[in-house]
Structure formats: C-alpha cells, structure tokens
Amino acid sequence: MKGKLYLIPTTLGEETEPLEVMPISVKKVIEHIDFFIVENEKSARRFIKKITPKKSQPSLNLMVLDKYANELETRSYLDVCEQGIDVGLLSEAGVPAVADPGASIVKMAHEKGITVVPLVGPSSILMAMMASGMNGQNFAFNGYLPIDKYERKDAIKKLEKISKEKNQSQIFIETPYRNDKMLQDLKATLSPATNLCIACDITLSTEYIKTLSIKDWKLEQPNLHKRPTIFIIHKQ
C-alpha cells in the first residue's frame, strides 16, 4: 500500500487557536505524520507544535516548497509514499493548493497514483465569498491583478464587464502592502453601482468584512495596509 498525501490547512493568523477553526481530524492526522512538505520551515514547526504540543520536533522531516525550491528536488518529495509512508502538504495560511504553490505536489501525487486526502479548514477565498452577499452560485477567482497601473485598471474594467455579462462574482487578491492602492484604483475605475466586498483579516480579532456599492465606498477608507485581504466585485 502506498502512503497518502494529506492536504493540511492552517490558520489564517497566528493569534487563532487551530481547533477553533478546524476539526479534530486535522490534529489526529498531524499526530501520525512525520513527513511534511511546507512553504516555510520555521512557521510550519510553530504550527505543528501549537496543534500537537507533545509531538517530537526532532522526528519531523520537513521538505521546503517555496519559490527557490529546485524542481528536480521537489520531484522526490513523494518518494516516501512508495514505502507506505503518509506525507502532509501544509499550507502557509489557509488551505493548500488554492492560491498556494502546493498545487504542483497534488498534481504529481495523481500522476504517481497516490491517494490525495483534503482536510477541512479555513479558506479565506470561500469565507469571503460566503460573507459577501454576492452570487455564490457563479464566481471566479482571478489571483493577483497586474502591478502596472494602466494594465491593472484595464483588468478591473474587464472583470466588471465579465461580472455583468455572466452574472458572475469576481474574486481577486493583492500583495498586502498594496491593498490601499488597489482600493483607490477600484474606486476610480468601477461604476458607481458596482458592488465591492472587502474581506480582511478573516477569522482574526481584527476581522473586517463589508459589501457596499462603489458610490458608498467613496465615503469610506478602511485601513488595509499589510492586512491579508480578499476583494470581490459584482455588477448586476
């Protein structure tokens, strides 16, 4: 029997107790796994210790999957599954493989015939969609918009057009230190009647979720600087 690949969610911020936002099954899986694929070794160890304080840290085998990871090396990350050993893919925040580099590992698992087991946990994208009041039957996640000012405004206009034509909510994110600039561009580019949801610091004590028309957003200026934020637009 081959080992399985478990997709393990983490909290969306360190202040949150893991078992407040995820089921006990996540703790049980982490207790029996010693091999983990992680984006950052230090924060992964911190999370594992927090959710399973008695687990031996020296027994952990952490394989790093970040932007500097060697592709040839990452191809070997699931080799232990051939020996019947389970591996955990641990996200840096939220769920693995969604707006997360872990998708390549999941793809490789399917290619190798390794069973993939997704575990329940907080997803900022889905939680923002749930709380937005927008069309949860038809939505699209667009990742990051262009950095260039003119290209970004063009992308915003295209998403607004698609939203109206397809009755489809459009979700996207921004690098946290550029959030305030993104909000300025949304106010300047979108039609007054277009709805915008801003979902910030989800599950944290500073959580902020609000949906207004662009006309009304022009009267508000929340501080989004360096705070993980989801943006959703919908034009009816």
Phi, psi and omega per residue, in radians:
M1 nan 2.296 3.076
K2 -1.356 2.694 3.008
G3 -1.250 2.869 -3.128
K4 -1.831 2.782 3.022
L5 -1.820 1.999 3.118
Y6 -1.693 2.256 3.111
L7 -1.651 1.875 -2.955
I8 -1.834 2.061 3.101
P9 -1.349 2.769 3.019
T10 -2.193 3.048 3.114
T11 -1.259 2.868 3.135
L12 -1.603 0.082 3.096
G13 -3.039 2.618 -3.021
E14 -1.232 -0.319 -3.116
E15 -1.298 -0.305 -3.085
T16 -1.469 2.309 3.043
E17 -1.266 2.227 -3.051
P18 -0.903 -0.775 -3.056
L19 -1.357 0.014 2.999
E20 -1.432 -0.388 -3.040
V21 -2.182 0.059 3.100
M22 -2.575 2.703 -3.068
P23 -1.292 2.879 -3.132
I24 -1.092 -0.375 -3.138
S25 -1.066 -0.537 3.109
V26 -1.154 -0.765 3.102
K27 -1.060 -0.759 -3.109
K28 -1.111 -0.685 3.125
V29 -1.150 -0.785 -3.135
I30 -1.102 -0.593 -3.140
E31 -1.073 -0.580 -3.052
H32 -1.773 -0.048 3.135
I33 -1.773 2.409 3.072
D34 -2.024 -0.230 -3.136
F35 -1.885 2.128 -3.103
F36 -2.300 2.451 2.984
I37 -1.777 2.116 -2.986
V38 -2.329 2.786 3.109
E39 -1.517 -0.569 3.140
N40 -2.479 2.100 -3.034
E41 -1.114 -0.745 -3.069
K42 -1.115 -0.844 -3.123
S43 -1.229 -0.540 3.095
A44 -1.139 -0.786 3.104
R45 -1.070 -0.684 -3.133
R46 -1.113 -0.747 3.133
F47 -1.175 -0.780 -3.131
I48 -1.064 -0.719 3.123
K49 -1.157 -0.619 -3.109
K50 -1.209 -0.699 -3.088
I51 -1.502 -0.454 3.095
T52 -2.356 1.342 -3.037
P53 -0.996 -0.495 -3.070
K54 -1.525 -0.119 -3.111
K55 -1.206 2.380 -3.124
S56 -1.228 2.062 3.106
Q57 -1.161 -0.684 3.119
P58 -1.093 -0.364 -3.115
S59 -1.406 -0.171 -3.079
L60 -1.318 2.381 3.023
N61 -2.009 1.813 -3.064
L62 -1.833 2.197 3.116
M63 -1.916 2.141 -3.001
V64 -1.510 2.259 3.076
L65 -2.155 1.576 3.089
D66 -2.267 -2.978 -3.064
K67 -1.190 -0.246 3.127
Y68 -1.700 -0.051 -3.066
A69 -1.122 2.389 3.107
N70 -1.352 2.187 -3.069
E71 -1.052 -0.670 3.135
L72 -1.100 -0.681 3.139
E73 -1.211 -0.725 -3.105
T74 -1.147 -0.397 3.104
R75 -1.110 -0.342 -3.120
S76 -1.674 -0.024 -3.025
Y77 -1.110 -0.443 -3.122
L78 -1.783 0.161 -3.117
D79 -1.035 -0.607 -3.106
V80 -1.149 -0.363 3.103
C81 -1.110 -0.502 3.108
E82 -1.144 -0.332 3.131
Q83 -1.686 0.172 3.131
G84 1.466 0.234 -3.108
I85 -1.694 2.277 3.111
D86 -1.352 2.587 3.123
V87 -2.203 2.479 3.073
G88 -1.890 2.298 3.034
L89 -1.744 1.970 -2.984
L90 -1.867 2.124 3.113
S91 -1.298 2.763 3.057
E92 -1.363 -0.535 3.093
A93 -2.790 2.204 -3.138
G94 1.406 -2.509 -3.038
V95 -1.699 2.536 3.141
P96 -1.210 2.663 2.961
A97 1.255 0.042 3.036
V98 -2.027 1.974 -2.984
A99 0.912 0.801 -2.971
D100 -2.708 2.503 -3.073
P101 -1.190 -0.151 -3.084
G102 -1.170 -0.206 -3.101
A103 -1.002 -0.602 -3.129
S104 -1.155 -0.574 3.117
I105 -1.247 -0.708 3.107
V106 -1.098 -0.738 3.100
K107 -1.040 -0.768 -3.134
M108 -1.129 -0.658 3.117
A109 -1.049 -0.771 3.111
H110 -1.104 -0.697 3.126
E111 -1.100 -0.563 -3.111
K112 -1.593 0.028 3.139
G113 1.277 0.481 -3.140
I114 -1.655 2.282 -3.134
T115 -1.160 2.289 3.126
V116 -1.826 2.223 -3.098
V117 -2.103 1.817 3.098
P118 -1.407 2.363 3.118
L119 -1.864 2.641 -3.089
V120 -1.304 2.381 3.088
G121 -3.004 3.089 -3.061
P122 -1.246 2.282 3.030
S123 -2.086 1.994 -3.102
S124 -1.066 -0.581 -3.123
I125 -1.149 -0.891 -3.122
L126 -1.209 -0.660 -3.137
M127 -1.158 -0.641 3.073
A128 -1.138 -0.743 3.122
M129 -1.090 -0.749 3.110
M130 -0.994 -0.725 -3.012
A131 -1.555 -0.077 -3.002
S132 -1.378 -0.490 -3.027
G133 1.379 0.162 -3.133
M134 -1.669 -2.972 -2.995
N135 -1.310 1.706 3.111
G136 -1.366 -0.073 3.096
Q137 -1.543 -0.317 -3.069
N138 -2.649 1.803 -3.140
F139 -2.588 2.819 -3.122
A140 -2.399 2.431 3.059
F141 -1.743 2.190 -3.020
N142 -1.907 0.081 3.136
G143 1.151 -2.438 -3.130
Y144 -1.574 2.457 3.026
L145 -1.500 2.872 -3.111
P146 -1.019 2.621 3.131
I147 -1.366 -0.683 3.137
D148 -1.005 2.309 -3.037
K149 -0.972 -0.819 -3.075
Y150 -1.285 -0.676 3.091
E151 -1.155 -0.654 3.140
R152 -1.140 -0.789 3.135
K153 -1.117 -0.637 3.087
D154 -1.128 -0.715 3.121
A155 -1.137 -0.683 3.121
I156 -1.090 -0.764 3.129
K157 -1.110 -0.691 3.134
K158 -1.151 -0.708 3.118
L159 -1.140 -0.672 3.105
E160 -1.107 -0.720 3.135
K161 -1.126 -0.778 3.123
I162 -1.090 -0.719 -3.138
S163 -1.011 -0.781 -3.133
K164 -1.207 -0.780 -3.071
E165 -1.161 -0.651 -3.051
K166 -1.844 -0.003 -3.019
N167 0.910 0.858 -2.998
Q168 -2.146 2.181 3.072
S169 -1.235 2.398 -3.083
Q170 -1.969 2.074 -3.089
I171 -1.868 2.436 3.057
F172 -2.709 2.949 -3.107
I173 -2.303 2.976 3.112
E174 -2.489 2.696 3.002
T175 -1.027 2.216 -2.968
P176 -0.861 -0.625 -3.100
Y177 -1.340 -0.096 3.077
R178 -1.888 0.147 -3.088
N179 -1.023 -0.792 -3.088
D180 -1.107 -0.662 3.093
K181 -1.164 -0.677 3.091
M182 -1.047 -0.790 3.139
L183 -1.072 -0.704 3.098
Q184 -1.046 -0.764 -3.131
D185 -1.172 -0.639 3.102
L186 -1.134 -0.749 3.120
K187 -1.103 -0.664 -3.070
A188 -1.388 -0.378 -2.980
T189 -1.841 -0.687 -3.048
L190 -1.344 2.738 3.088
S191 -1.190 2.597 -3.106
P192 -0.961 -0.590 -3.079
A193 -1.485 -0.181 -3.140
T194 -1.172 2.376 3.128
N195 -1.532 2.469 3.102
L196 -2.267 2.237 3.011
C197 -1.858 2.304 3.024
I198 -2.017 2.080 3.138
A199 -2.106 1.988 -2.956
C200 -2.217 2.469 3.089
D201 0.926 0.809 -3.082
I202 -1.063 2.326 -3.124
T203 1.340 -0.061 -3.137
L204 -1.642 2.936 -3.133
S205 -1.152 -0.376 3.139
T206 -1.677 0.267 -3.096
E207 -0.900 2.371 3.141
Y208 -2.433 2.046 3.122
I209 -2.347 2.142 -3.078
K210 -2.631 2.386 3.058
T211 -2.085 2.171 3.115
L212 -2.483 2.881 2.968
S213 -1.289 2.763 3.099
I214 -1.037 -0.628 3.094
K215 -0.976 -0.744 -3.131
D216 -1.378 -0.544 3.106
W217 -1.117 -0.468 -3.134
K218 -1.144 -0.230 3.102
L219 -1.705 -0.031 -3.098
E220 -2.204 2.605 3.112
Q221 -2.537 1.373 3.100
P222 -1.168 2.632 3.092
N223 -1.487 1.871 -3.102
L224 -1.867 0.050 -3.011
H225 -1.054 2.154 3.101
K226 1.050 0.441 3.084
R227 -1.984 2.196 3.139
P228 -0.960 2.149 -2.993
T229 -2.372 2.454 3.012
I230 -1.921 2.332 3.070
F231 -1.941 2.369 3.075
I232 -2.343 2.290 3.073
I233 -2.091 2.610 3.072
H234 -2.642 2.196 3.083
K235 -2.023 2.147 -3.129
Q236 -1.668 nan nan
